[in-house]
Amino acid sequence: MQSYIFLDLDDTLFQTLRKCAPGVNDHGLQVRAFLPDGSANSFATQKQQWLWHWLSKGFKIVPVTARDVHAFERVNLPFQEEVVLNHGAVILDKQRKVDPVWQDNIMQTLPMYHQKLLEVWADVERYAARNPGFKPRLVDDFGTLWYGVIKHSDGSEATLKIVLDELIRQHPYVLDGSLYWHLNGNNLALLPKIINKESAVRYLLDRYRQQHPEILTFGAGDSNTDAAFMALCDYALIPKNTQLFQSLAFAD
């Protein structure tokens, strides 16, 4: 039986130093990802290092990440299977070429959402101009605009929740389901509904089941938006004290 794990990266397999648990031995950390200037910015604890070692022995590991291709290339791990990027907008094959079937499916319907996204984003940029500290950015990868993300200079989720409540949550294009939002830490994303990790993982699962008589699947992730793709799998792994962990009321 072939085993696969669909694995979120940031805050599941590694995280920034600020997010490492208090008391973690800095000397025991391993660098897992870098900034564009080459400086280290994401680290794996000893438990996360053990998890990778265990998974790499028995599983085909499929990263499922919000990272774009450039940020993924700065991850210091030897992935060999397909890769899901940009919240599911892009799938790369084992040779790191864009999956043409998946891409064609996305591109057939994406244009009808672009205008809606840009209309909301114009409001977001006007809001940011009136309220210093907000940093809105449209994500463009492989020559296509996929979604928008907002950060804040204070690094606070509570601050991002202000623009979420005042502007995004009640926008008509969000209320009618054309766009959806995701907030976790200092990242507030606004995405077309066709871009999601669940659909991309389902596409790959269908392929793997055609290739193997039987498969065993795991899903691992830390955020609420990971739950949908994890639910497609036979088992789920959720890091302790993460957004998804808290949402499922595992905490005391």
Buried (B, 14 or more C-beta within 10 A) or exposed (E): EBBBBBBBBBBBBBBBEEEBEEEBEEEEBBEBBBEEEEEBBBBBBEEBBEBBEEBBEEBBBBBBBBBBBEBBEBBBBEBEBBBBBBBBBBBBEEEEEEBEEBBEBBEEEBEEBEEBBEEBBEEBBEBBEEEEEBEBEBBEBBEBBBBBBBBBEEEEBEBBEBBBEEBBEEBEBBEEEBBBBBBBBBBBBBBBBBBBBBBBBBBBBEBBEEEBEEBBBBBBBBBBBBBBBBEBBEEBBBBEEBBBBEEEEEEE
